[in-house]
Amino acid sequence: MNSVVKTTFSSTIKPRSEDSFGISFAPLSVEEIYKLADEGANGAVVLMSGMVRNQTDGKSVLSLEYQAYEPMALQIFYQIAADIRSQTPDVNRIVIYHRIGRLQIGEISVLVAVGSPHRSEAFEACRYAIDTLKHNAPIWKKEHWIDGSSTWVSIGACEQQSGDSC
C-alpha cells in the first residue's frame, strides 16, 4: 500500500455500513472504537491512538485546539477506507474518529482502528489511514504554549516535513 496518497475527488464516496467515521467535540473512547472495529472474522484489530503530548520540538505545550471542515474531512475518511479496500479487500472494518475543540495534555485527539483476518494487513492499513488523514484531511491544529503564545500548524507544513512531528 502506498504510504500516503493525495486524493482528488471526482464524486462523493459513500461509507460502507460496517465502517464508522466521525468528528467529535466529545472525548473519544478506545473501548468503543475497538468494539466498532471488532467482528468474528477478524484475526487482528489494530488501533492507533493519537494524543496531546506535553512538548513539540522541545517547547512546552499547554494544550491543543483542533478545527475541521467536517463535511470534507468525512469525505477524506471515506476515501481512505475506499483506498484501503482497493489495496486490501480482506479488511473487515475501518474506524476513524477525530476530536475537535480544545484538548489538554494526555487527551486522545484521533483514533484509527482496522479489523482484518491477518495482523500484517491491519497494521499496514492502520498506518496508511493515519498518515493519509494527517496529510489530506482539512483538520487544523493550534498549539498553545506554556509561555502564553500559540501557533497554527497547517496541513501544508506536514507535507513539507518528514517524520512524525505533525
N, C-alpha and C positions, 0 to 999 in steps of 0.2 A: 504494500500500500504506500502511496506517495506520502511524504512526511507532512506537507501542508499544501493545500490546493487553493488557489484564488478562484472563487466561484463567480460566474456571471449567470444571471437568471434570465431565461427566456420565457419561463412560465412559472406559475405558482406550484410549489411542491406541497403535496398533502401528506401529513404524517400517517404512518401505519398505526392501526388501533392498538397493537401490543406495545408500542413505544410510548414514552411520556416525556414532555418538554415543558419548561416553564421559566418565567421570570417572576421573582417574588420579593416583596418587602419583608416577609416573614422569615424567621430563621429556617435553615434547611436541616433536615434530619437524615443522617447517614442510614439509619434503620429503615426509614420509609423509602428512600431511594433504592436501597438494596432490594427491598421487597418488590418494588416495581420492575427491577431487572431480573429477578429470580423466576424460574419456571422449571418444571420437571425435566425437560430435555437438556438443561444446562449441565455441563461438567465443570463450568467455571463462571463466576461473576467477578469481574474486575471493577473496582470502584476507585476513582481518583477524587480526592478532596483537596480543593484549594482553600487556603485560609489566610487571614490577615496576619502578617508577621510584624515583629517589632522594629525592624530596620530594613532599609533599602540602600544598597551601596554604602553601608557604614553610617548612614544617617538615621537617627531615631524617629520612628513613626508613632504617632498618637492614634490615628485611625485612618480608614479609607472610606471614600464615598464613591458609589457606583451609580451611573446613569445609563439608560439604554433607550434605544429606539425599538420598542418591544415588537411591533409587527415585523420589522425587518430582521431583528435578532432571532425571532422564532423561525422565520424562513431559512436563515442560515443554519439553525439547529436541524431543521427538516432536511436540508440539503446535505449536511454532514451525515445524517443517518442514511440517506439515499446513496451517498458515495460509499459508505462502509458496506452497505448491502450489495452494491455493484461489484465490489472487490472481494467481499467475504459473505457469500449468500447464506452460510450456516448460522450467522449471528441471529439469535432469537429475540433479544430485546436490547434497545438502546434508550438510555435515560439521560437527559441533560437538563440541569436546573442551575440558574444563576441568580444571586441576590442583587438587589439594588437598594440604594439608600446608604446611610452611614453605618459602617461596621467597625467594631472595636477589635483590638488585638485578640487573636485566638478564634474569632468567629469564622465560620465557613462562608466563603464567597461563591464557590462553584462546586457542584458535584456532577460527575460523569460516571455512569455505570453501564457496563456492557455484559450481557449474558450470552454465552456461547457453549456449544458442546465441548470445545477444547480451549485450554488456557492461552495458548500462543495467539490464537485469533482474537480472543477477548483482550489481551494485553495490547496487541497491535491496534485494534480498533479504538480502544480507550485512549491511547496516546494520540492517534490521529484526530480523534474528536476534540480533545482539549487543545492541542496545538492549532488546529484549524479554527476553532472557536476564538481563541485569543488573537488570531491574526485577521479574521474576517468579520466577526460579529460586531455590530455597532453598539458596543458597551464600552463606556469610558470610565476611567479610574482617576480619582483625585486623591493624592497622598497628602494627609495633614501631618505636619511635622511637629515634634515636641516644642520647637522654638516659636511656634505660632504661625509659621508660613505654610503655604500649600502649593502644590503643583499638579496640574492635569497631565496624565500620561495618555498620549494619543495612540491610536491603532498604528499610525504611520511609524511611530517610534519603535514599536515592536517589530515591524517589518525591517527596520534598518539595523536592529541589534541581533546579535547571535546569542544563543544561550537561553536561560530560563528567567531573565530578570524582568520580563513583562508580565 
